[in-house]
């Protein structure tokens, strides 16, 4: 019994876009990116309109990049002192 419809390839790729942070930010980027991908996949499983899904997941991607930048900037003085 299928519980939900399968996601399209475009939706999966769009959801995985925050994983680009792994390339830029290593472990920290990977953690933030993985959380953003999990949120995006959850959003794409909702019954919302497709346009709304893409707009909200775009906001999640931008928020993930902002969170990564803020955490990186806050930890930079600590890491440079080591």
Contact map, one row per residue, 1 for C-alpha under 8 A:
1110000000000000000000000000000000000000000000000000000000000000000000000000000000
1111100000000000000000000000000000000000000000000000000000000000000000000000000000
1111100000000000000000000000000000000000000000000000000000000000000000000000000000
0111110000000000000000000000000000000000000010000000000000000000000000000000000000
0111111000000000000000000000000000000000000000000000000000000000000000000000000000
0001111100000000000000000000000000000000000000000000000000000000000000000000000000
0000111110110000000000000000000000000000000100000000000000000000000000000000000000
0000011111110000000000000000000000000000000000000000000000000000000000000000000000
0000001111111000000000000000000000000000000000000000000000000000000000000000000000
0000000111111100000000000000000000000000000000000000000000000000000000000000000000
0000001111111110000000000000000000000000000100000000000000000000000000000000000000
0000001111111111000000000000000000000000100000000000000000000000000000000000000000
0000000011111111100000000000000000000000000000000000000000000000000000000000000000
0000000001111111100000000000000000000000000000000000000000000000000000000000000000
0000000000111111110000000000000000001001100000000000000010000000000000000000000000
0000000000011111111000000000000000001001000000000000000000000000000000000000000000
0000000000001111111100000000000000001000000000000000000000001000000000000000000000
0000000000000011111110000000000011011000000000000000000000001001100000000000000000
0000000000000001111111100000110011001000000000000000000000000000000000000000000000
0000000000000000111111110000000010000000000000000000000000000000000000000000000000
0000000000000000011111111100110110000000000000000000000000000000100000000000000000
0000000000000000001111111111110010000000000000000000000000000000000000000000000000
0000000000000000001111111100100000000000000000000000000000000000000000000000000000
0000000000000000000111111100100000000000000000000000000000000000000000000000000000
0000000000000000000011111111110000000000000000000000000000000000000100000000000000
0000000000000000000011111111110000000000000000000000000000000000000000000000000000
0000000000000000000001001111111000000000000000000000000000000000000000000000000000
0000000000000000000001001111111100000000000000000000000000000000000100000000000000
0000000000000000001011111111111110000000000000000000000000000000000100000000000000
0000000000000000001011001111111111000000000000000000000000000000000000000000000000
0000000000000000000000000011111111100000000000000000000000000000000000000000000000
0000000000000000000010000001111111110000000000000000000000000001001100000000000000
0000000000000000011111000000111111111000000000000000000000000001000000000000000000
0000000000000000011000000000011111111100000000000000000000000000000000000000000000
0000000000000000000000000000001111111110000000000000000000000000000000000000000000
0000000000000000010000000000000111111111000000000000000000011001000000000000000000
0000000000000011111000000000000011111111100000000000000000000000000000000000000000
0000000000000000000000000000000001111111110000000000000000000000000000000000000000
0000000000000000000000000000000000111111111000000000000000010000000000000000000000
0000000000000011000000000000000000011111111100000000000010010000000000000000000000
0000000000010010000000000000000000001111111110000000000000000000000000000000000000
0000000000000000000000000000000000000111111111000000000000000000000000000000000000
0000000000000000000000000000000000000011111111000000100110000000000000000000000000
0000001000100000000000000000000000000001111111100000100000000000000000000000000000
0001000000000000000000000000000000000000111111100000000000000000000000000000000000
0000000000000000000000000000000000000000011111110000000000000000000000000000000000
0000000000000000000000000000000000000000000111111000000000000000000000000000000000
0000000000000000000000000000000000000000000001111101100000000000000000000000000000
0000000000000000000000000000000000000000000000111111100000000000000000000000000000
0000000000000000000000000000000000000000000000011111110000000000000000000000000000
0000000000000000000000000000000000000000000000001111111000000000000000000000000000
0000000000000000000000000000000000000000000000011111111100000000000000000000000000
0000000000000000000000000000000000000000001100011111111110000000000000000000000000
0000000000000000000000000000000000000000000000000111111111000000000000000000000000
0000000000000000000000000000000000000000000000000011111111100000000000000000000000
0000000000000000000000000000000000000000001000000001111111110000000000000000000000
0000000000000010000000000000000000000001001000000000111111111000000000000000000000
0000000000000000000000000000000000000000000000000000011111111100000000000000000000
0000000000000000000000000000000000000000000000000000001111111110000000000000000000
0000000000000000000000000000000000010011000000000000000111111111000000000000000000
0000000000000000110000000000000000010000000000000000000011111111100000000000000000
0000000000000000000000000000000000000000000000000000000001111111110000000000000000
0000000000000000000000000000000000000000000000000000000000111111111000000000000000
0000000000000000010000000000000110010000000000000000000000011111111100000000000000
0000000000000000010010000000000000000000000000000000000000001111111110000000000000
0000000000000000000000000000000000000000000000000000000000000111111111000000000000
0000000000000000000000000000000100000000000000000000000000000011111111100000000000
0000000000000000000000001001100100000000000000000000000000000001111111110000000000
0000000000000000000000000000000000000000000000000000000000000000111111111000000000
0000000000000000000000000000000000000000000000000000000000000000011111111100000000
0000000000000000000000000000000000000000000000000000000000000000001111111110000000
0000000000000000000000000000000000000000000000000000000000000000000111111111000000
0000000000000000000000000000000000000000000000000000000000000000000011111111100000
0000000000000000000000000000000000000000000000000000000000000000000001111111110000
0000000000000000000000000000000000000000000000000000000000000000000000111111111000
0000000000000000000000000000000000000000000000000000000000000000000000011111111100
0000000000000000000000000000000000000000000000000000000000000000000000001111111110
0000000000000000000000000000000000000000000000000000000000000000000000000111111111
0000000000000000000000000000000000000000000000000000000000000000000000000011111111
0000000000000000000000000000000000000000000000000000000000000000000000000001111111
0000000000000000000000000000000000000000000000000000000000000000000000000000111111
0000000000000000000000000000000000000000000000000000000000000000000000000000011111
